[in-house]
Amino acid sequence: MTDTNQTPNALDLDTDLNFRQTFGLVVRGLRYIRFFKMRFGAKFLLMWLSLLSPLILPWPVKIVIDNVILGMPIGEGTVFPPYFMPFVSFLEGRSPIEIMAWVLLLGASWVILFGAFGSGGGASDQTDGFLAEGHDTATTTENEANEGFSKVAGLMGMLEYQINLRLTQSLNHLMRAQLFERINHLPMRLLNDQHIGDSVYRMMYDTPSITNVFYQVIISPTVALATAFIILAVMSYSYGEAPEIIWIALLTLPVQILAMLPWAKITREKSQASREAGSVTTGNIEEGMSNVLAVQSLGGNKRERERFDKDSNESFRRFRVQFFVQLLFQVCVWVGTASLGLVAFYVISSLVIEGKLTPGDYGVLIYYYNWLAGTMRALPYVWYRIQHSIPGIRRVFFLMDLPTESARAGLTLGRITNGIEFKNVNYDYPDGRRALEQVNLTANVGEILALVGPTGAGKTTLAYLVPGFYDATEGEVLIDGHNVNDISLQNLRSQVSYVFQETQLFSDSILDNIRYGNTDASQEDVERVAKIAGAHDFITSLPNGYQSKLGTVTSKLSVGQKQRISIARGLLKEASVLILDEPTSALDPETETYLVNSLHEAAKDKLVIIIAHRLSTIAHADNIVFLENGQVMEQGSHQQLLEKADGYYSRFVALQASRG
C-alpha cells in the first residue's frame, strides 16, 4: 500500500525497475485492450493481411527476370509455392510479351490494394500520419498520442490507418481522462504536495507511452513471429537446397539480443531522467505564468528567465543523453545486421554464380532474407522500446494508484439538524508538525461560528476537517452524532458549501460559475444570492450580464468582484453547513455589512462558519473561537470575550483598534 505521508514526487524517483516490475506494468497496460476489443481486433486482422506481401511479391519479379528478360521456359527450375502455382500454370505456353502483360496487371491490382511494393520496402509502401516533432520527450510523445500507421499502402493501408488512428487516439483519451479524474479525487494533502506542472506533464506527455506498449508487445511480436514462420515455410519449400540462407537470417536473433542487453537498463534510466526534467520545465512555466504579476512588480524577470533557461536546457540535455544512448544502440544493431547481411549476400551470389540458383532466385532470396532478418530484429527490439516507454507508464500508474477520496462509502445523512462537535481533535501534517491539538468545541445549526486567531493558528485546518478535506489524526469530528469518517464522502461534501480564501472560478459564464454547486438553480435564485454577495450590480453592468465569460476582455474582474461571485456560489448551494474562509477580505465596508446581515438570515436553517481577521465581520457571530498554535484558547460571544481584560481576544481587538 502506498504511504501517503510521503509526497508523490519523492516516491517516484527510483528508476531501478527489475524484470518482474517492468513485466507487471506491461501487463497492466495491456488490460486496456478490453475497452477497444472491436477496433483492436480489426487492426490485428488487417496487420495479418499485410503478410500477403512476402507471400506474393518476390515471385512476379522472378518471373520477369527469368522468363521475360532471360527467356527461360516458365515453370522450370525453382519450385514455386503452391498458392502461386495457379498463376504460374496460367502463364505456361505464353509469349514473353503476354507474360509481362499479365504480371503488370497483377502488379496494378497490387498497387490499388496494397500499394507499390507491399510491406517493408520503404516510404512508398506504407501509410502513416506522423506529425512534425521537436527533439525532446514532450514533443515526440505527441506522435505517440496520434499515431496511425499501416505496413501497406493502397486501399488496405488507408482503411488500416483510419482504424489505427481512431484506436490510438481513443486509447490515449481514455488514459488522460482516467488520470484527470484520479487527480481530481486525490486527498487535499496530497494535492498540496503534487506540483501542477508535474501533473500536467504526466497527463499530456507520459500517457502516450501506453501506445508503444500497446502495439510493441501485442502486434509487433505476433506479426513478426507469423511472418517468420511463413517465410521459413516458403523458403524451405522452394529453396530447401540452400538452408544456409535460413540459418544466417535466424542467427540475427541472438546477435540482436546480445546487442540490446547492455542498453535496456540505461535506456530506461535516461528516459526517466528526461521525463523528470521535462516535468520540471512544465512546472516552471506554470509557476511563472501564475505569478507573472509578482515577477514584474518585484523586478524578477531576469531571475525567472535564468531559472527557466536552466531547467529548459537541462531538459534538452537529458534528452540528448537519451538520444545518444539510442544512437549507440542502433550502431550496435547495425554492425551485427550488416555483418550478417554481407555473409548472406556472398552466399546467395555464390549459389547464383555456381548455377545452383537462377538470377530471378537471387532477388527472391535477398527479399526473403531481409524480411526474415527484419522479423528477427523486431523481437528483441520490442523489449528495448518498452524500456523507453515504461518510465512514462510508471509515472501515470503511480498517480492512479494513490488513494483517492471517492472510494469512501458510508452513511447517507439527511439534512443536518443538530450540528458539529469536535472531541479531543488532533491533526498532524505529513512532516510531523502538529497543526491542531486537543480541540473541543460544538457548533450548532442556526448559529454563526467565527474562527479567529493569528496566521498559522490552525483555523483553516480545523475547517478542512468538516468536509473531509483532512482527516483528524486523533479524536473525533461528529456531525449529528456520526463520525465524519463513517459518512459517505459524497454525502458529506453535499452537506457542506465551502468558500475558499483563494477565489476558485472557471472560464465559463458567470451564471454557470455561480450555480456550479447547484446546476438546477433558476436565474432568479442566482440573482438573489448575487445580490446578497453584492455582485448583482457589477454583473448586470457587463455587456453580456450573467452570460459573460470569465477571462475574456469584456469581463475582467477585480479580486473583490471575483470573491463576491465565489460567495454567491457558496450561498446558492443547498448545504447544511456554509464555511467562508476570509470572505470579506476584498469587500468594501458597505458590501461587508450587507453580507454579514444576510449570513444571519442564512444561519436560521444552517450552520455558518466564518474564518476572518476583520473585527467587523466576526463581532456579530454567535460564538467566537480564538485559536493559537492549534489550540482553542478562548470561546464565547464578542461581549463575553471582551470582558476578559487580558484575554487573547481582547488583545486581538485592541490591536486592531490601534491600527485604526
C-alpha positions as CSV (number, residue, x, y, z in Angstrom):
1,M,0.0,0.0,0.0
2,T,1.2,3.5,-0.8
3,D,2.5,5.5,2.1
4,T,0.5,8.7,1.7
5,N,2.7,10.5,4.2
6,Q,5.3,11.0,1.5
7,T,4.9,13.3,-1.4
8,P,4.1,11.8,-4.8
9,N,7.3,13.3,-6.4
10,A,9.5,11.9,-3.6
11,L,8.1,8.4,-4.1
12,D,8.5,8.4,-7.8
13,L,12.3,8.9,-8.1
14,D,13.5,5.3,-8.0
15,T,14.1,4.1,-11.6
16,D,15.8,0.7,-10.9
17,L,12.9,-1.5,-12.0
18,N,13.5,-5.2,-12.2
19,F,12.1,-7.6,-14.8
20,R,9.1,-8.5,-12.7
21,Q,8.1,-4.9,-12.1
22,T,8.5,-4.0,-15.7
23,F,6.5,-7.0,-16.9
24,G,3.8,-6.2,-14.4
25,L,3.4,-2.7,-15.7
26,V,3.3,-4.0,-19.3
27,V,0.5,-6.5,-18.4
28,R,-1.4,-3.7,-16.6
29,G,-1.2,-1.5,-19.7
30,L,-2.4,-4.3,-22.0
31,R,-5.6,-4.7,-19.9
32,Y,-6.8,-1.6,-21.7
33,I,-7.4,-3.8,-24.8
34,R,-10.7,-4.7,-23.2
35,F,-12.1,-1.2,-23.8
36,F,-11.5,-1.4,-27.6
37,K,-12.0,-5.1,-28.5
38,M,-13.6,-4.5,-31.9
39,R,-11.1,-1.8,-33.1
40,F,-8.1,-3.7,-31.8
41,G,-9.4,-6.9,-33.5
42,A,-9.8,-5.0,-36.8
43,K,-6.3,-3.6,-36.5
44,F,-4.9,-7.0,-35.7
45,L,-6.7,-8.6,-38.7
46,L,-5.5,-6.0,-41.1
47,M,-2.0,-6.4,-39.8
48,W,-2.2,-10.1,-40.6
49,L,-3.4,-9.3,-44.1
50,S,-0.2,-7.4,-44.7
51,L,1.5,-10.8,-44.6
52,L,0.3,-11.3,-48.1
53,S,3.3,-9.2,-49.2
54,P,6.1,-11.7,-48.5
55,L,3.9,-14.5,-49.9
56,I,3.3,-12.9,-53.3
57,L,5.6,-10.0,-54.0
58,P,9.0,-11.6,-55.0
59,W,7.6,-14.2,-57.4
60,P,6.4,-11.9,-60.2
61,V,9.8,-10.3,-60.0
62,K,11.5,-13.7,-60.5
63,I,9.2,-14.4,-63.5
64,V,10.1,-11.1,-65.1
65,I,13.9,-11.7,-64.7
66,D,14.0,-15.4,-65.6
67,N,11.1,-15.8,-68.1
68,V,10.7,-12.4,-69.7
69,I,14.2,-11.0,-69.8
70,L,16.3,-14.2,-70.0
71,G,13.7,-16.1,-71.9
72,M,13.8,-19.2,-69.7
73,P,10.8,-21.6,-70.0
74,I,8.1,-20.8,-67.5
75,G,7.9,-23.2,-64.5
76,E,11.4,-24.7,-64.9
77,G,14.0,-24.7,-62.1
78,T,12.8,-23.4,-58.8
79,V,9.7,-24.9,-57.3
80,F,7.1,-22.2,-56.8
81,P,5.0,-22.3,-53.6
82,P,1.6,-24.0,-54.1
83,Y,-0.5,-20.8,-53.6
84,F,1.3,-19.2,-56.5
85,M,1.2,-22.2,-58.8
86,P,-2.2,-21.4,-60.4
87,F,-0.8,-18.1,-61.7
88,V,2.3,-19.9,-63.0
89,S,0.2,-22.5,-64.7
90,F,-1.9,-19.8,-66.3
91,L,1.3,-18.3,-67.8
92,E,2.7,-21.5,-69.3
93,G,3.0,-21.5,-73.0
94,R,2.5,-17.7,-73.3
95,S,5.0,-15.4,-75.0
96,P,7.3,-13.1,-73.0
97,I,5.1,-10.1,-74.0
98,E,2.0,-11.9,-72.8
99,I,3.7,-12.9,-69.6
100,M,4.8,-9.3,-68.9
101,A,1.3,-8.0,-69.6
102,W,-0.2,-10.4,-67.0
103,V,2.5,-9.6,-64.5
104,L,1.8,-5.9,-64.9
105,L,-1.9,-6.5,-64.4
106,L,-1.2,-8.4,-61.2
107,G,1.1,-5.5,-60.2
108,A,-1.5,-2.9,-60.9
109,S,-4.1,-4.8,-58.8
110,W,-1.5,-5.0,-56.0
111,V,-0.8,-1.3,-56.1
112,I,-4.5,-0.5,-55.8
113,L,-5.0,-2.9,-52.9
114,F,-1.6,-2.8,-51.0
115,G,0.5,0.0,-52.5
116,A,3.6,0.0,-54.7
117,F,5.7,-2.7,-53.1
118,G,3.8,-4.1,-50.2
119,S,5.3,-4.1,-46.7
120,G,8.8,-3.4,-45.8
121,G,10.1,-1.7,-49.0
122,G,10.2,1.9,-48.0
123,A,8.1,5.1,-47.5
124,S,6.1,4.5,-50.6
125,D,4.7,1.1,-49.4
126,Q,3.2,2.1,-46.1
127,T,0.7,4.6,-44.7
128,D,1.5,6.7,-41.7
129,G,0.4,10.0,-40.2
130,F,3.4,11.1,-38.1
131,L,3.4,14.8,-37.1
132,A,6.3,17.2,-37.2
133,E,8.0,17.0,-33.9
134,G,10.7,18.6,-31.8
135,H,13.6,16.9,-30.1
136,D,12.6,16.3,-26.5
137,T,10.4,13.8,-24.8
138,A,7.4,16.1,-24.6
139,T,7.1,16.9,-28.3
140,T,7.9,13.4,-29.6
141,T,5.1,11.9,-27.5
142,E,2.6,13.9,-29.4
143,N,3.1,11.5,-32.3
144,E,2.5,8.6,-29.9
145,A,-0.8,10.1,-28.9
146,N,-1.9,10.5,-32.5
147,E,-0.2,7.5,-34.1
148,G,-1.7,5.9,-37.2
149,F,0.2,3.6,-39.5
150,S,-0.1,0.7,-41.7
151,K,2.6,-1.6,-43.1
152,V,0.9,-1.4,-46.5
153,A,-0.5,1.4,-48.7
154,G,-3.4,1.4,-51.2
155,L,-7.0,0.8,-50.1
156,M,-5.9,-1.6,-47.4
157,G,-3.4,0.9,-46.0
158,M,-6.0,3.7,-45.9
159,L,-8.5,1.5,-44.1
160,E,-6.0,0.2,-41.5
161,Y,-4.6,3.8,-41.0
162,Q,-8.1,5.1,-40.1
163,I,-8.8,2.3,-37.7
164,N,-5.4,2.6,-36.1
165,L,-5.6,6.4,-35.7
166,R,-9.0,6.1,-34.0
167,L,-7.8,3.3,-31.8
168,T,-4.6,5.3,-30.7
169,Q,-6.5,8.5,-30.0
170,S,-9.3,6.7,-28.1
171,L,-6.7,4.8,-26.0
172,N,-4.8,8.0,-25.1
173,H,-8.0,9.9,-24.4
174,L,-9.1,7.2,-22.0
175,M,-5.8,7.3,-20.2
176,R,-5.8,11.0,-19.9
177,A,-9.4,11.1,-18.8
178,Q,-8.8,8.5,-16.1
179,L,-5.7,10.2,-14.8
180,F,-7.5,13.6,-14.8
181,E,-10.3,12.1,-12.8
182,R,-7.9,10.4,-10.3
183,I,-6.1,13.7,-9.8
184,N,-9.3,15.5,-9.1
185,H,-10.1,12.9,-6.4
186,L,-6.8,13.0,-4.6
187,P,-6.9,14.0,-0.9
188,M,-6.2,17.6,-0.3
189,R,-2.9,17.0,1.5
190,L,-1.6,15.0,-1.5
191,L,-2.8,17.7,-3.9
192,N,-0.9,20.3,-1.9
193,D,2.3,18.3,-2.4
194,Q,1.8,17.5,-6.1
195,H,3.1,20.2,-8.4
196,I,0.6,21.3,-11.0
197,G,3.2,21.3,-13.8
198,D,4.2,17.8,-13.0
199,S,0.6,16.6,-13.1
200,V,0.1,18.3,-16.5
201,Y,3.2,16.7,-17.8
202,R,2.1,13.2,-16.7
203,M,-1.3,13.7,-18.2
204,M,-0.2,15.1,-21.6
205,Y,3.2,13.6,-22.2
206,D,3.5,10.4,-20.1
207,T,0.1,8.9,-21.0
208,P,1.1,8.4,-24.7
209,S,3.7,5.9,-23.6
210,I,0.8,3.4,-23.5
211,T,0.8,3.4,-27.3
212,N,4.2,1.8,-27.6
213,V,3.4,-0.8,-25.0
214,F,0.0,-1.4,-26.8
215,Y,1.5,-2.1,-30.2
216,Q,5.0,-3.3,-29.4
217,V,4.0,-6.0,-27.1
218,I,1.0,-7.5,-28.9
219,I,1.1,-6.7,-32.6
220,S,4.8,-6.4,-33.4
221,P,5.9,-9.8,-31.9
222,T,2.9,-11.6,-33.1
223,V,3.2,-10.4,-36.7
224,A,6.9,-10.9,-36.6
225,L,6.6,-14.5,-35.5
226,A,3.9,-15.2,-38.0
227,T,5.9,-13.6,-40.8
228,A,9.0,-15.5,-39.8
229,F,7.0,-18.8,-39.8
230,I,5.5,-18.1,-43.2
231,I,8.9,-17.1,-44.8
232,L,10.6,-20.1,-43.3
233,A,7.9,-22.4,-44.7
234,V,8.1,-20.8,-48.2
235,M,12.0,-20.8,-48.2
236,S,12.1,-24.4,-47.0
237,Y,9.6,-25.4,-49.7
238,S,11.2,-23.6,-52.6
239,Y,14.9,-23.4,-51.6
240,G,15.4,-26.4,-49.3
241,E,18.7,-27.0,-51.1
242,A,20.1,-23.7,-49.7
243,P,19.4,-23.9,-46.0
244,E,22.4,-21.7,-45.1
245,I,20.4,-18.6,-46.0
246,I,17.8,-19.5,-43.5
247,W,20.3,-20.1,-40.7
248,I,22.1,-16.8,-41.4
249,A,18.8,-15.0,-41.1
250,L,17.9,-16.9,-37.9
251,L,21.3,-16.0,-36.5
252,T,20.1,-12.4,-36.5
253,L,18.0,-13.1,-33.4
254,P,20.8,-13.9,-30.9
255,V,23.0,-11.2,-32.4
256,Q,20.3,-8.6,-31.8
257,I,19.6,-9.9,-28.3
258,L,23.3,-9.5,-27.4
259,A,23.3,-6.0,-29.0
260,M,20.2,-5.0,-27.0
261,L,21.1,-6.3,-23.5
262,P,23.6,-3.7,-22.4
263,W,21.3,-0.8,-23.3
264,A,18.0,-1.8,-21.8
265,K,18.5,-0.5,-18.2
266,I,20.5,2.5,-19.4
267,T,17.6,3.5,-21.8
268,R,15.0,3.1,-19.0
269,E,17.0,5.3,-16.6
270,K,17.7,8.0,-19.2
271,S,14.1,8.1,-20.3
272,Q,13.0,8.5,-16.7
273,A,15.5,11.3,-16.2
274,S,14.4,13.1,-19.4
275,R,10.7,12.9,-18.3
276,E,11.6,14.3,-14.8
277,A,13.5,17.2,-16.3
278,G,10.6,17.9,-18.7
279,S,8.1,17.9,-15.9
280,V,10.3,20.4,-14.0
281,T,10.3,22.7,-17.0
282,T,6.5,22.4,-17.4
283,G,6.1,23.2,-13.7
284,N,8.4,26.2,-14.2
285,I,6.2,27.5,-16.9
286,E,3.0,27.0,-14.9
287,E,4.5,28.7,-11.8
288,G,5.9,31.6,-13.8
289,M,2.6,32.3,-15.6
290,S,0.7,32.1,-12.3
291,N,3.0,34.6,-10.6
292,V,3.7,36.9,-13.5
293,L,2.4,39.9,-11.7
294,A,4.7,39.3,-8.7
295,V,7.6,38.7,-11.1
296,Q,7.0,42.0,-12.9
297,S,6.4,44.0,-9.7
298,L,9.4,42.7,-7.9
299,G,11.7,43.0,-10.9
300,G,12.3,39.3,-11.1
301,N,12.1,38.9,-14.9
302,K,15.8,38.3,-15.4
303,R,15.9,35.8,-12.5
304,E,12.9,33.9,-13.8
305,R,14.4,33.8,-17.3
306,E,17.6,32.4,-15.9
307,R,15.7,29.8,-13.9
308,F,13.7,28.8,-16.9
309,D,16.8,28.7,-19.1
310,K,18.5,26.4,-16.6
311,D,15.6,24.0,-16.4
312,S,14.8,24.0,-20.1
313,N,18.5,23.4,-21.0
314,E,18.6,20.6,-18.5
315,S,15.5,19.0,-20.1
316,F,17.1,19.2,-23.6
317,R,20.5,18.0,-22.2
318,R,18.9,14.9,-20.7
319,F,17.1,14.2,-23.9
320,R,20.3,14.5,-25.9
321,V,21.9,11.9,-23.5
322,Q,18.8,9.6,-24.0
323,F,19.1,10.1,-27.8
324,F,22.9,9.4,-27.7
325,V,22.2,6.1,-26.0
326,Q,19.7,5.3,-28.7
327,L,22.3,6.1,-31.3
328,L,24.8,3.8,-29.7
329,F,22.2,1.0,-29.5
330,Q,21.4,1.5,-33.2
331,V,25.1,1.3,-34.1
332,C,25.5,-2.0,-32.3
333,V,22.4,-3.3,-34.0
334,W,23.6,-2.1,-37.4
335,V,27.0,-3.6,-37.0
336,G,25.6,-7.0,-36.3
337,T,22.9,-6.8,-39.0
338,A,25.3,-5.5,-41.7
339,S,27.9,-8.2,-40.9
340,L,25.3,-11.0,-41.3
341,G,23.9,-9.3,-44.4
342,L,27.3,-9.3,-46.1
343,V,27.6,-13.0,-45.4
344,A,24.1,-13.7,-46.8
345,F,24.9,-11.6,-49.9
346,Y,28.1,-13.6,-50.5
347,V,26.4,-17.0,-50.1
348,I,23.4,-16.1,-52.4
349,S,25.7,-14.6,-55.0
350,S,27.9,-17.7,-54.9
351,L,24.9,-20.0,-55.5
352,V,23.8,-18.0,-58.5
353,I,27.4,-17.9,-60.0
354,E,27.6,-21.7,-59.5
355,G,24.4,-22.2,-61.4
356,K,22.5,-23.7,-58.4
357,L,20.1,-20.7,-58.5
358,T,18.8,-18.5,-61.3
359,P,19.2,-14.7,-61.4
360,G,15.5,-14.5,-60.5
361,D,16.1,-16.6,-57.4
362,Y,18.7,-14.0,-56.3
363,G,16.0,-11.3,-56.0
364,V,13.6,-13.7,-54.2
365,L,16.2,-14.8,-51.7
366,I,17.5,-11.3,-51.0
367,Y,13.9,-10.2,-50.4
368,Y,13.1,-13.1,-48.1
369,Y,16.4,-12.8,-46.3
370,N,15.7,-9.1,-45.5
371,W,12.2,-9.9,-44.4
372,L,13.3,-12.8,-42.1
373,A,16.2,-10.8,-40.7
374,G,13.8,-7.9,-40.1
375,T,11.4,-10.1,-38.1
376,M,14.3,-11.4,-36.0
377,R,15.4,-7.8,-35.3
378,A,11.9,-6.9,-34.3
379,L,11.6,-9.4,-31.4
380,P,14.4,-8.1,-29.2
381,Y,13.7,-4.5,-30.3
382,V,10.3,-4.8,-28.6
383,W,12.0,-5.1,-25.2
384,Y,14.2,-2.1,-25.9
385,R,11.2,0.0,-26.9
386,I,9.4,-1.0,-23.7
387,Q,12.4,0.3,-21.7
388,H,12.0,3.7,-23.4
389,S,8.2,3.8,-22.6
390,I,7.9,2.1,-19.3
391,P,9.0,5.1,-17.2
392,G,6.1,7.1,-18.6
393,I,3.7,4.3,-17.9
394,R,5.0,4.0,-14.4
395,R,4.6,7.8,-13.7
396,V,1.0,7.6,-14.9
397,F,0.1,4.5,-12.9
398,F,1.8,5.9,-9.9
399,L,-0.7,8.8,-9.7
400,M,-3.6,6.4,-10.5
401,D,-2.6,4.2,-7.5
402,L,-2.6,7.0,-4.9
403,P,-5.5,6.6,-2.5
404,T,-8.5,8.7,-3.6
405,E,-11.4,10.1,-1.7
406,S,-14.1,8.9,-3.9
407,A,-13.6,5.3,-2.8
408,R,-15.0,6.0,0.7
409,A,-18.5,4.8,1.2
410,G,-20.6,5.0,4.4
411,L,-23.7,6.5,5.9
412,T,-26.1,8.8,4.0
413,L,-27.4,11.5,6.2
414,G,-30.4,13.8,5.6
415,R,-30.1,17.5,6.2
416,I,-28.1,18.3,9.3
417,T,-30.3,19.3,12.2
418,N,-28.1,19.5,15.2
419,G,-24.6,20.5,14.3
420,I,-20.9,19.6,14.5
421,E,-18.8,18.5,17.6
422,F,-15.0,18.4,17.8
423,K,-13.9,16.0,20.5
424,N,-10.2,15.9,21.5
425,V,-9.2,16.5,17.9
426,N,-5.5,16.5,16.9
427,Y,-4.1,16.9,13.4
428,D,-0.5,16.4,12.3
429,Y,0.9,17.4,9.0
430,P,2.6,14.6,6.9
431,D,6.0,16.0,8.0
432,G,5.1,15.5,11.7
433,R,4.3,19.1,12.6
434,R,1.2,19.4,14.8
435,A,-1.5,21.8,13.4
436,L,-4.3,21.1,15.9
437,E,-4.1,19.9,19.5
438,Q,-6.9,18.8,21.8
439,V,-9.6,20.8,20.1
440,N,-13.0,20.6,21.8
441,L,-15.9,22.7,20.6
442,T,-19.5,22.5,19.5
443,A,-21.1,24.4,16.6
444,N,-24.9,24.2,16.2
445,V,-27.2,24.6,13.3
446,G,-28.8,28.1,13.5
447,E,-25.7,30.0,14.6
448,I,-22.7,31.7,13.2
449,L,-19.4,30.4,14.4
450,A,-16.3,32.6,13.9
451,L,-12.8,31.2,14.0
452,V,-10.3,33.8,14.9
453,G,-6.5,33.9,15.6
454,P,-3.2,34.8,14.2
455,T,-1.9,33.5,10.9
456,G,-0.9,29.8,11.2
457,A,-3.2,29.2,14.3
458,G,-5.0,26.3,12.6
459,K,-8.2,27.9,11.6
460,T,-8.4,26.7,8.0
461,T,-7.1,23.3,9.1
462,L,-9.9,23.0,11.6
463,A,-12.4,24.0,8.9
464,Y,-11.0,21.4,6.5
465,L,-11.9,18.6,8.9
466,V,-15.6,19.3,8.4
467,P,-16.0,18.4,4.7
468,G,-13.3,15.7,5.0
469,F,-10.5,17.6,3.1
470,Y,-8.3,16.5,6.1
471,D,-8.9,13.6,8.5
472,A,-8.2,14.1,12.1
473,T,-5.1,12.3,13.3
474,E,-6.7,11.7,16.7
475,G,-10.1,12.4,18.2
476,E,-13.4,12.6,16.5
477,V,-15.4,15.1,14.4
478,L,-19.1,14.3,14.8
479,I,-22.0,15.5,12.6
480,D,-25.3,14.9,14.2
481,G,-23.6,12.4,16.4
482,H,-22.0,10.5,13.5
483,N,-18.2,10.4,12.9
484,V,-17.4,12.1,9.6
485,N,-15.3,9.0,8.7
486,D,-18.4,6.9,8.8
487,I,-20.3,9.1,6.4
488,S,-20.2,8.7,2.7
489,L,-17.8,11.3,1.3
490,Q,-20.2,12.2,-1.5
491,N,-22.9,12.8,1.1
492,L,-20.6,14.7,3.4
493,R,-19.5,17.1,0.7
494,S,-23.1,17.6,-0.4
495,Q,-23.8,18.9,3.2
496,V,-21.0,21.5,3.1
497,S,-20.6,24.6,1.0
498,Y,-17.0,25.8,1.3
499,V,-15.9,29.3,0.0
500,F,-12.1,29.2,-0.1
501,Q,-9.9,32.1,0.7
502,E,-8.3,31.9,-2.7
503,T,-11.0,32.5,-5.3
504,Q,-11.7,29.5,-7.4
505,L,-13.5,30.4,-10.7
506,F,-13.8,28.6,-14.0
507,S,-13.5,30.0,-17.6
508,D,-17.3,29.8,-18.1
509,S,-20.2,32.2,-17.8
510,I,-20.8,34.0,-14.5
511,L,-24.2,32.3,-14.4
512,D,-22.7,28.8,-14.6
513,N,-19.9,29.7,-12.1
514,I,-22.5,30.8,-9.5
515,R,-24.7,27.7,-10.0
516,Y,-21.7,25.3,-10.2
517,G,-22.8,23.5,-7.0
518,N,-26.5,23.7,-7.8
519,T,-26.9,23.3,-11.6
520,D,-30.7,23.2,-11.3
521,A,-30.9,26.7,-9.8
522,S,-33.0,29.2,-11.7
523,Q,-32.0,32.6,-12.9
524,E,-34.0,34.2,-10.1
525,D,-32.2,32.1,-7.5
526,V,-28.8,33.1,-9.0
527,E,-29.7,36.8,-8.9
528,R,-30.9,36.5,-5.4
529,V,-27.6,35.2,-4.0
530,A,-25.7,37.6,-6.2
531,K,-27.5,40.5,-4.6
532,I,-26.7,39.1,-1.1
533,A,-23.0,38.9,-2.1
534,G,-23.0,42.4,-3.6
535,A,-22.3,41.1,-7.1
536,H,-25.5,41.7,-9.0
537,D,-24.9,45.4,-9.9
538,F,-21.5,44.9,-11.4
539,I,-22.6,41.7,-13.2
540,T,-25.5,43.5,-14.9
541,S,-23.2,46.3,-15.9
542,L,-21.2,43.9,-18.1
543,P,-22.1,43.8,-21.8
544,N,-23.4,40.2,-21.5
545,G,-24.5,40.3,-17.9
546,Y,-24.7,36.9,-16.3
547,Q,-23.7,35.3,-19.6
548,S,-20.3,37.0,-19.6
549,K,-17.5,34.5,-19.9
550,L,-14.9,34.9,-17.2
551,G,-11.4,35.6,-18.5
552,T,-12.5,37.4,-21.6
553,V,-11.6,41.1,-22.3
554,T,-15.1,42.2,-21.6
555,S,-15.3,40.5,-18.2
556,K,-12.0,41.3,-16.5
557,L,-12.9,41.4,-12.8
558,S,-11.2,42.7,-9.7
559,V,-10.2,40.5,-6.8
560,G,-13.2,41.7,-4.8
561,Q,-15.6,41.1,-7.7
562,K,-14.3,37.5,-8.1
563,Q,-14.7,37.0,-4.3
564,R,-18.3,38.1,-4.5
565,I,-19.1,35.6,-7.2
566,S,-17.4,32.9,-5.2
567,I,-19.5,33.9,-2.1
568,A,-22.7,33.8,-4.2
569,R,-21.8,30.3,-5.4
570,G,-21.4,29.2,-1.8
571,L,-24.7,30.7,-0.8
572,L,-26.6,29.0,-3.7
573,K,-25.5,25.5,-2.9
574,E,-28.2,23.7,-0.9
575,A,-26.0,22.7,2.0
576,S,-26.5,22.5,5.8
577,V,-23.1,24.0,6.6
578,L,-21.6,27.1,5.0
579,I,-17.9,27.7,5.6
580,L,-16.4,31.0,4.4
581,D,-12.6,31.4,4.6
582,E,-11.8,35.2,4.8
583,P,-15.0,36.1,2.8
584,T,-14.8,39.8,3.3
585,S,-11.0,40.4,2.8
586,A,-11.6,42.1,-0.5
587,L,-15.1,43.7,0.2
588,D,-15.9,47.3,0.8
589,P,-17.5,48.1,4.2
590,E,-21.0,48.6,2.8
591,T,-21.0,45.2,1.0
592,E,-19.4,43.6,4.0
593,T,-22.2,44.9,6.3
594,Y,-24.9,43.7,3.9
595,L,-23.2,40.2,3.6
596,V,-22.9,39.8,7.4
597,N,-26.6,40.7,7.9
598,S,-27.5,38.2,5.2
599,L,-25.5,35.5,6.8
600,H,-27.6,35.9,9.9
601,E,-30.6,35.2,7.8
602,A,-28.9,32.2,6.2
603,A,-28.0,30.8,9.6
604,K,-31.7,30.3,10.5
605,D,-31.6,26.8,8.9
606,K,-27.9,26.1,8.6
607,L,-24.6,26.4,10.4
608,V,-22.3,29.2,9.2
609,I,-18.6,29.1,10.0
610,I,-16.6,32.2,9.2
611,I,-12.8,32.4,9.2
612,A,-11.8,36.0,9.4
613,H,-9.5,38.6,10.9
614,R,-11.6,41.7,10.4
615,L,-13.5,42.7,13.6
616,S,-16.5,44.0,11.7
617,T,-17.0,40.5,10.2
618,I,-16.8,38.5,13.4
619,A,-18.2,40.8,16.0
620,H,-21.8,39.7,15.4
621,A,-21.1,36.0,15.4
622,D,-23.0,33.9,18.0
623,N,-19.8,32.1,19.1
624,I,-16.2,33.2,18.6
625,V,-13.4,30.7,18.9
626,F,-9.9,32.1,19.3
627,L,-7.2,29.7,18.2
628,E,-3.4,29.9,18.7
629,N,-0.8,27.3,17.9
630,G,-3.5,24.8,17.0
631,Q,-5.3,25.1,20.4
632,V,-8.6,26.7,21.4
633,M,-7.6,29.4,23.8
634,E,-11.0,31.1,24.3
635,Q,-14.5,30.9,23.0
636,G,-17.7,32.8,23.6
637,S,-19.6,35.8,22.3
638,H,-18.0,39.1,21.3
639,Q,-19.1,40.7,24.5
640,Q,-18.2,37.8,26.8
641,L,-14.6,37.6,25.4
642,L,-14.1,41.4,25.7
643,E,-14.9,41.2,29.4
644,K,-11.7,39.2,29.9
645,A,-9.4,42.1,30.5
646,D,-6.2,40.4,29.5
647,G,-7.7,37.7,27.3
648,Y,-6.5,36.6,23.9
649,Y,-9.5,38.0,22.1
650,S,-9.5,41.3,23.9
651,R,-5.8,41.8,23.0
652,F,-6.7,40.9,19.4
653,V,-9.5,43.6,19.3
654,A,-7.2,46.2,20.9
655,L,-4.5,45.5,18.4
656,Q,-7.0,46.0,15.5
657,A,-8.3,49.2,17.1
658,S,-4.7,50.6,17.5
659,R,-4.2,50.0,13.8
660,G,-7.3,52.1,13.1
